[in-house]
Amino acid sequence: MIGFCHMRGEVRIFALDRIKMLHETKETFEVLEEFSLEDFMGRSFGVFKGEPVRVKIWFSPEVAGYIKEKIWHESQEIHQKDDGSIIFEAEVAGVEEIKFWVRYEREPQSQQSPLRK
């Protein structure tokens, strides 16, 4: 969820599963005309943002089909290997979210190389 953070005084991304309590109010808001969701999200991979990083991730043949069937990021490239494994490449904004994805989304796989531009 994207919203204005009163504590930090800026537009931020909020993870819905981390919100512990909600209170309905009568307050309303209007999205500023100059706000662009595309510009705000940039090349983020999930909710984290950061400096652009080119990543290459190897996925084993056991999970390659699952990874290939979905568009995970607009810049993704998938390279099929002879052994049935794949190399997933993308330019993402920061590596925090993709590190989480690699660690917990599917096993086994390993990060080959984050390449900073």
C-alpha positions as CSV (number, residue, x, y, z in Angstrom):
1,M,0.0,0.0,0.0
2,I,1.4,3.4,-0.9
3,G,0.5,6.4,1.3
4,F,1.8,9.5,3.0
5,C,3.8,8.7,6.2
6,H,3.1,11.5,8.7
7,M,6.0,10.3,10.9
8,R,8.5,10.6,8.0
9,G,6.8,13.4,6.1
10,E,6.9,11.6,2.7
11,V,5.1,9.1,0.5
12,R,6.1,5.6,1.5
13,I,5.3,1.9,0.8
14,F,3.5,0.1,3.6
15,A,3.4,-3.7,3.9
16,L,-0.2,-4.6,4.6
17,D,0.8,-7.7,6.5
18,R,2.8,-5.6,9.0
19,I,-0.2,-3.3,9.9
20,K,-1.4,-4.3,13.3
21,M,-4.3,-2.0,13.8
22,L,-6.6,0.3,11.7
23,H,-9.0,3.0,12.8
24,E,-11.6,4.4,10.4
25,T,-11.6,8.2,10.3
26,K,-13.6,10.8,8.4
27,E,-10.3,12.2,6.9
28,T,-10.0,12.3,3.1
29,F,-7.2,13.0,0.7
30,E,-6.5,13.7,-2.9
31,V,-3.6,12.3,-4.9
32,L,-1.4,15.2,-6.1
33,E,-1.6,15.6,-9.9
34,E,2.2,15.5,-10.2
35,F,2.4,12.1,-8.4
36,S,3.3,9.3,-10.8
37,L,3.1,5.7,-9.5
38,E,5.5,4.6,-12.3
39,D,8.1,7.2,-11.3
40,F,7.6,6.4,-7.6
41,M,8.0,2.6,-8.0
42,G,10.8,2.9,-10.5
43,R,12.5,-0.5,-10.9
44,S,11.7,-1.7,-7.4
45,F,11.3,-5.4,-6.9
46,G,8.5,-5.5,-4.3
47,V,8.3,-2.8,-1.6
48,F,12.0,-1.9,-1.2
49,K,13.6,0.8,-3.2
50,G,17.3,1.6,-3.7
51,E,20.0,2.2,-6.2
52,P,19.8,0.3,-9.6
53,V,21.5,-3.0,-9.4
54,R,21.8,-5.7,-12.2
55,V,21.3,-9.1,-10.7
56,K,21.8,-12.6,-12.1
57,I,20.2,-15.5,-10.2
58,W,20.6,-19.2,-11.0
59,F,17.5,-21.4,-10.5
60,S,17.7,-25.2,-10.5
61,P,15.7,-27.3,-12.9
62,E,13.3,-28.2,-10.1
63,V,12.1,-24.6,-9.8
64,A,12.9,-23.2,-13.3
65,G,9.4,-23.9,-14.6
66,Y,7.8,-22.0,-11.8
67,I,10.1,-19.0,-12.3
68,K,9.5,-19.0,-16.1
69,E,5.7,-19.0,-15.9
70,K,5.5,-15.5,-14.3
71,I,6.7,-12.0,-15.0
72,W,8.5,-11.0,-11.7
73,H,9.9,-7.7,-13.0
74,E,9.5,-5.6,-16.0
75,S,13.3,-5.8,-16.9
76,Q,13.6,-9.6,-16.4
77,E,15.4,-11.8,-18.8
78,I,15.4,-15.6,-18.5
79,H,18.2,-17.6,-20.0
80,Q,17.6,-21.4,-20.4
81,K,20.6,-23.6,-19.7
82,D,21.2,-27.1,-21.2
83,D,20.7,-28.8,-17.9
84,G,17.2,-27.4,-17.4
85,S,18.2,-24.7,-15.0
86,I,17.8,-21.0,-15.8
87,I,19.5,-17.7,-15.2
88,F,17.2,-14.9,-14.2
89,E,18.5,-11.4,-14.9
90,A,17.0,-8.1,-14.0
91,E,17.9,-4.5,-13.1
92,V,16.2,-3.8,-9.8
93,A,16.1,-0.9,-7.4
94,G,18.1,-2.2,-4.5
95,V,18.7,-5.8,-3.5
96,E,16.8,-6.2,-0.2
97,E,13.6,-7.5,-1.6
98,I,15.2,-9.7,-4.2
99,K,17.5,-11.2,-1.5
100,F,14.4,-12.1,0.5
101,W,12.8,-13.6,-2.7
102,V,15.8,-15.7,-3.5
103,R,16.2,-16.9,0.1
104,Y,12.6,-17.7,0.8
105,E,10.5,-17.9,-2.3
106,R,11.9,-21.1,-3.9
107,E,14.6,-23.7,-3.0
108,P,17.1,-24.6,-4.2
109,Q,18.6,-21.6,-6.0
110,S,21.7,-19.4,-5.5
111,Q,22.5,-15.8,-6.3
112,Q,25.3,-15.7,-9.0
113,S,26.2,-12.1,-9.1
114,P,24.8,-8.6,-8.3
115,L,26.4,-6.3,-10.7
116,R,26.4,-2.6,-9.9
117,K,26.3,-0.2,-12.8
